[in-house]
Amino acid sequence: MPKYLIRASYSAEGTKGLLTEGGTGRRQAVEQVLRSCGGTLEWMYFAFGDDDLYIVVDMPDDVSMAATSMKVRATGAITSRAVPLLSPEDIDAAARTQVDFRAPGA
């Protein structure tokens, strides 16, 4: 299954909900939304700074990840960025793939 790193930040309203529900309550909500699209939570950490939350998820495909992201972001409680993650084996396969490319001006 494809793996994604999610970087997220709460809005003021989202932060109020986090204060009410707590971190474990939000983890349960994340697990539920991922399950609804066939995904699973690998790990989840809260942070402070530019991002409030970092999670790694396994999703069946890009469409499932996009659907989850759109539904969550539409609430306005959170902004997020999903970064596709590649395994070392994925990179090995990419390195073996023949690509026909000419550099500009070459």
mmCIF file of the C-alpha atoms, coordinates in Angstrom:
data_MODEL
# 
_entry.id   MODEL 
# 
loop_
_atom_site.group_PDB 
_atom_site.id 
_atom_site.type_symbol 
_atom_site.label_atom_id 
_atom_site.label_alt_id 
_atom_site.label_comp_id 
_atom_site.label_asym_id 
_atom_site.label_entity_id 
_atom_site.label_seq_id 
_atom_site.pdbx_PDB_ins_code 
_atom_site.Cartn_x 
_atom_site.Cartn_y 
_atom_site.Cartn_z 
_atom_site.occupancy 
_atom_site.B_iso_or_equiv 
_atom_site.pdbx_formal_charge 
_atom_site.auth_seq_id 
_atom_site.auth_comp_id 
_atom_site.auth_asym_id 
_atom_site.auth_atom_id 
_atom_site.pdbx_PDB_model_num 
ATOM 1   C CA . MET A 1 1   ? 0.000   0.000  0.000   1.00 0.00 ? 1   MET A CA 1 
ATOM 2   C CA . PRO A 1 2   ? 1.255   3.517  -0.712  1.00 0.00 ? 2   PRO A CA 1 
ATOM 3   C CA . LYS A 1 3   ? 2.520   5.366  2.335   1.00 0.00 ? 3   LYS A CA 1 
ATOM 4   C CA . TYR A 1 4   ? 2.135   9.105  2.966   1.00 0.00 ? 4   TYR A CA 1 
ATOM 5   C CA . LEU A 1 5   ? 3.563   11.612 5.435   1.00 0.00 ? 5   LEU A CA 1 
ATOM 6   C CA . ILE A 1 6   ? 0.870   14.099 6.441   1.00 0.00 ? 6   ILE A CA 1 
ATOM 7   C CA . ARG A 1 7   ? 1.921   17.478 7.809   1.00 0.00 ? 7   ARG A CA 1 
ATOM 8   C CA . ALA A 1 8   ? -0.997  19.371 9.317   1.00 0.00 ? 8   ALA A CA 1 
ATOM 9   C CA . SER A 1 9   ? -1.842  22.563 11.160  1.00 0.00 ? 9   SER A CA 1 
ATOM 10  C CA . TYR A 1 10  ? -4.994  23.287 13.143  1.00 0.00 ? 10  TYR A CA 1 
ATOM 11  C CA . SER A 1 11  ? -7.083  26.427 12.688  1.00 0.00 ? 11  SER A CA 1 
ATOM 12  C CA . ALA A 1 12  ? -8.183  28.260 15.833  1.00 0.00 ? 12  ALA A CA 1 
ATOM 13  C CA . GLU A 1 13  ? -11.440 26.260 15.790  1.00 0.00 ? 13  GLU A CA 1 
ATOM 14  C CA . GLY A 1 14  ? -9.537  23.011 15.252  1.00 0.00 ? 14  GLY A CA 1 
ATOM 15  C CA . THR A 1 15  ? -7.282  23.811 18.208  1.00 0.00 ? 15  THR A CA 1 
ATOM 16  C CA . LYS A 1 16  ? -10.336 24.423 20.398  1.00 0.00 ? 16  LYS A CA 1 
ATOM 17  C CA . GLY A 1 17  ? -11.615 20.988 19.416  1.00 0.00 ? 17  GLY A CA 1 
ATOM 18  C CA . LEU A 1 18  ? -8.238  19.442 20.220  1.00 0.00 ? 18  LEU A CA 1 
ATOM 19  C CA . LEU A 1 19  ? -8.275  21.063 23.656  1.00 0.00 ? 19  LEU A CA 1 
ATOM 20  C CA . THR A 1 20  ? -11.723 19.573 24.286  1.00 0.00 ? 20  THR A CA 1 
ATOM 21  C CA . GLU A 1 21  ? -11.127 16.128 22.787  1.00 0.00 ? 21  GLU A CA 1 
ATOM 22  C CA . GLY A 1 22  ? -7.458  15.589 23.602  1.00 0.00 ? 22  GLY A CA 1 
ATOM 23  C CA . GLY A 1 23  ? -4.743  13.914 21.591  1.00 0.00 ? 23  GLY A CA 1 
ATOM 24  C CA . THR A 1 24  ? -6.040  10.369 22.031  1.00 0.00 ? 24  THR A CA 1 
ATOM 25  C CA . GLY A 1 25  ? -9.500  11.439 20.904  1.00 0.00 ? 25  GLY A CA 1 
ATOM 26  C CA . ARG A 1 26  ? -8.031  12.926 17.727  1.00 0.00 ? 26  ARG A CA 1 
ATOM 27  C CA . ARG A 1 27  ? -5.990  9.781  17.119  1.00 0.00 ? 27  ARG A CA 1 
ATOM 28  C CA . GLN A 1 28  ? -9.214  7.754  17.256  1.00 0.00 ? 28  GLN A CA 1 
ATOM 29  C CA . ALA A 1 29  ? -10.842 10.166 14.792  1.00 0.00 ? 29  ALA A CA 1 
ATOM 30  C CA . VAL A 1 30  ? -7.863  9.875  12.423  1.00 0.00 ? 30  VAL A CA 1 
ATOM 31  C CA . GLU A 1 31  ? -7.967  6.076  12.610  1.00 0.00 ? 31  GLU A CA 1 
ATOM 32  C CA . GLN A 1 32  ? -11.692 6.128  11.864  1.00 0.00 ? 32  GLN A CA 1 
ATOM 33  C CA . VAL A 1 33  ? -11.425 8.373  8.794   1.00 0.00 ? 33  VAL A CA 1 
ATOM 34  C CA . LEU A 1 34  ? -8.529  6.326  7.427   1.00 0.00 ? 34  LEU A CA 1 
ATOM 35  C CA . ARG A 1 35  ? -10.401 3.033  7.941   1.00 0.00 ? 35  ARG A CA 1 
ATOM 36  C CA . SER A 1 36  ? -13.389 4.450  6.064   1.00 0.00 ? 36  SER A CA 1 
ATOM 37  C CA . CYS A 1 37  ? -11.190 4.710  2.945   1.00 0.00 ? 37  CYS A CA 1 
ATOM 38  C CA . GLY A 1 38  ? -9.303  1.449  3.501   1.00 0.00 ? 38  GLY A CA 1 
ATOM 39  C CA . GLY A 1 39  ? -6.257  3.005  5.168   1.00 0.00 ? 39  GLY A CA 1 
ATOM 40  C CA . THR A 1 40  ? -4.385  2.589  8.430   1.00 0.00 ? 40  THR A CA 1 
ATOM 41  C CA . LEU A 1 41  ? -2.417  4.838  10.759  1.00 0.00 ? 41  LEU A CA 1 
ATOM 42  C CA . GLU A 1 42  ? 1.246   3.881  11.159  1.00 0.00 ? 42  GLU A CA 1 
ATOM 43  C CA . TRP A 1 43  ? 2.211   6.638  13.595  1.00 0.00 ? 43  TRP A CA 1 
ATOM 44  C CA . MET A 1 44  ? 1.045   10.045 14.790  1.00 0.00 ? 44  MET A CA 1 
ATOM 45  C CA . TYR A 1 45  ? 2.891   12.779 16.657  1.00 0.00 ? 45  TYR A CA 1 
ATOM 46  C CA . PHE A 1 46  ? 1.839   16.252 17.741  1.00 0.00 ? 46  PHE A CA 1 
ATOM 47  C CA . ALA A 1 47  ? 4.372   19.068 17.474  1.00 0.00 ? 47  ALA A CA 1 
ATOM 48  C CA . PHE A 1 48  ? 4.639   22.809 17.827  1.00 0.00 ? 48  PHE A CA 1 
ATOM 49  C CA . GLY A 1 49  ? 6.001   25.246 15.304  1.00 0.00 ? 49  GLY A CA 1 
ATOM 50  C CA . ASP A 1 50  ? 4.871   25.548 11.694  1.00 0.00 ? 50  ASP A CA 1 
ATOM 51  C CA . ASP A 1 51  ? 3.055   22.180 11.849  1.00 0.00 ? 51  ASP A CA 1 
ATOM 52  C CA . ASP A 1 52  ? 0.899   20.885 14.687  1.00 0.00 ? 52  ASP A CA 1 
ATOM 53  C CA . LEU A 1 53  ? 0.718   17.276 13.591  1.00 0.00 ? 53  LEU A CA 1 
ATOM 54  C CA . TYR A 1 54  ? 2.783   14.689 11.715  1.00 0.00 ? 54  TYR A CA 1 
ATOM 55  C CA . ILE A 1 55  ? 1.315   11.329 10.746  1.00 0.00 ? 55  ILE A CA 1 
ATOM 56  C CA . VAL A 1 56  ? 2.310   8.461  8.493   1.00 0.00 ? 56  VAL A CA 1 
ATOM 57  C CA . VAL A 1 57  ? -0.532  6.542  6.888   1.00 0.00 ? 57  VAL A CA 1 
ATOM 58  C CA . ASP A 1 58  ? -0.941  3.580  4.563   1.00 0.00 ? 58  ASP A CA 1 
ATOM 59  C CA . MET A 1 59  ? -3.650  4.079  1.948   1.00 0.00 ? 59  MET A CA 1 
ATOM 60  C CA . PRO A 1 60  ? -4.865  1.780  -0.832  1.00 0.00 ? 60  PRO A CA 1 
ATOM 61  C CA . ASP A 1 61  ? -4.111  4.356  -3.549  1.00 0.00 ? 61  ASP A CA 1 
ATOM 62  C CA . ASP A 1 62  ? -3.798  8.050  -4.415  1.00 0.00 ? 62  ASP A CA 1 
ATOM 63  C CA . VAL A 1 63  ? -7.558  8.401  -4.944  1.00 0.00 ? 63  VAL A CA 1 
ATOM 64  C CA . SER A 1 64  ? -8.270  7.200  -1.390  1.00 0.00 ? 64  SER A CA 1 
ATOM 65  C CA . MET A 1 65  ? -5.659  9.624  -0.038  1.00 0.00 ? 65  MET A CA 1 
ATOM 66  C CA . ALA A 1 66  ? -7.148  12.498 -2.032  1.00 0.00 ? 66  ALA A CA 1 
ATOM 67  C CA . ALA A 1 67  ? -10.688 11.668 -0.876  1.00 0.00 ? 67  ALA A CA 1 
ATOM 68  C CA . THR A 1 68  ? -9.616  11.586 2.764   1.00 0.00 ? 68  THR A CA 1 
ATOM 69  C CA . SER A 1 69  ? -7.656  14.811 2.427   1.00 0.00 ? 69  SER A CA 1 
ATOM 70  C CA . MET A 1 70  ? -10.497 16.691 0.736   1.00 0.00 ? 70  MET A CA 1 
ATOM 71  C CA . LYS A 1 71  ? -13.074 15.580 3.305   1.00 0.00 ? 71  LYS A CA 1 
ATOM 72  C CA . VAL A 1 72  ? -10.892 16.546 6.268   1.00 0.00 ? 72  VAL A CA 1 
ATOM 73  C CA . ARG A 1 73  ? -9.715  19.857 4.816   1.00 0.00 ? 73  ARG A CA 1 
ATOM 74  C CA . ALA A 1 74  ? -13.254 20.871 3.836   1.00 0.00 ? 74  ALA A CA 1 
ATOM 75  C CA . THR A 1 75  ? -14.088 21.229 7.532   1.00 0.00 ? 75  THR A CA 1 
ATOM 76  C CA . GLY A 1 76  ? -11.762 24.230 7.790   1.00 0.00 ? 76  GLY A CA 1 
ATOM 77  C CA . ALA A 1 77  ? -10.432 22.868 11.100  1.00 0.00 ? 77  ALA A CA 1 
ATOM 78  C CA . ILE A 1 78  ? -7.129  21.792 9.596   1.00 0.00 ? 78  ILE A CA 1 
ATOM 79  C CA . THR A 1 79  ? -4.798  22.464 6.702   1.00 0.00 ? 79  THR A CA 1 
ATOM 80  C CA . SER A 1 80  ? -2.603  19.608 5.536   1.00 0.00 ? 80  SER A CA 1 
ATOM 81  C CA . ARG A 1 81  ? -0.049  18.460 3.005   1.00 0.00 ? 81  ARG A CA 1 
ATOM 82  C CA . ALA A 1 82  ? 0.365   14.836 1.959   1.00 0.00 ? 82  ALA A CA 1 
ATOM 83  C CA . VAL A 1 83  ? 3.836   13.741 0.904   1.00 0.00 ? 83  VAL A CA 1 
ATOM 84  C CA . PRO A 1 84  ? 4.082   10.378 -0.902  1.00 0.00 ? 84  PRO A CA 1 
ATOM 85  C CA . LEU A 1 85  ? 6.796   8.231  0.670   1.00 0.00 ? 85  LEU A CA 1 
ATOM 86  C CA . LEU A 1 86  ? 8.960   5.781  -1.280  1.00 0.00 ? 86  LEU A CA 1 
ATOM 87  C CA . SER A 1 87  ? 10.733  2.750  0.172   1.00 0.00 ? 87  SER A CA 1 
ATOM 88  C CA . PRO A 1 88  ? 14.371  1.952  -0.617  1.00 0.00 ? 88  PRO A CA 1 
ATOM 89  C CA . GLU A 1 89  ? 13.034  -0.855 -2.846  1.00 0.00 ? 89  GLU A CA 1 
ATOM 90  C CA . ASP A 1 90  ? 10.877  1.666  -4.732  1.00 0.00 ? 90  ASP A CA 1 
ATOM 91  C CA . ILE A 1 91  ? 13.977  3.766  -5.381  1.00 0.00 ? 91  ILE A CA 1 
ATOM 92  C CA . ASP A 1 92  ? 15.864  0.663  -6.568  1.00 0.00 ? 92  ASP A CA 1 
ATOM 93  C CA . ALA A 1 93  ? 13.064  -0.051 -9.056  1.00 0.00 ? 93  ALA A CA 1 
ATOM 94  C CA . ALA A 1 94  ? 13.047  3.580  -10.202 1.00 0.00 ? 94  ALA A CA 1 
ATOM 95  C CA . ALA A 1 95  ? 16.816  3.517  -10.704 1.00 0.00 ? 95  ALA A CA 1 
ATOM 96  C CA . ARG A 1 96  ? 16.474  0.441  -12.956 1.00 0.00 ? 96  ARG A CA 1 
ATOM 97  C CA . THR A 1 97  ? 13.729  2.043  -15.072 1.00 0.00 ? 97  THR A CA 1 
ATOM 98  C CA . GLN A 1 98  ? 14.874  3.211  -18.505 1.00 0.00 ? 98  GLN A CA 1 
ATOM 99  C CA . VAL A 1 99  ? 13.916  6.833  -19.169 1.00 0.00 ? 99  VAL A CA 1 
ATOM 100 C CA . ASP A 1 100 ? 14.372  8.490  -22.579 1.00 0.00 ? 100 ASP A CA 1 
ATOM 101 C CA . PHE A 1 101 ? 15.206  12.103 -21.732 1.00 0.00 ? 101 PHE A CA 1 
ATOM 102 C CA . ARG A 1 102 ? 17.212  14.862 -23.383 1.00 0.00 ? 102 ARG A CA 1 
ATOM 103 C CA . ALA A 1 103 ? 18.360  17.784 -21.256 1.00 0.00 ? 103 ALA A CA 1 
ATOM 104 C CA . PRO A 1 104 ? 17.318  21.247 -22.516 1.00 0.00 ? 104 PRO A CA 1 
ATOM 105 C CA . GLY A 1 105 ? 19.815  22.510 -25.097 1.00 0.00 ? 105 GLY A CA 1 
ATOM 106 C CA . ALA A 1 106 ? 21.606  19.159 -25.408 1.00 0.00 ? 106 ALA A CA 1 
# 
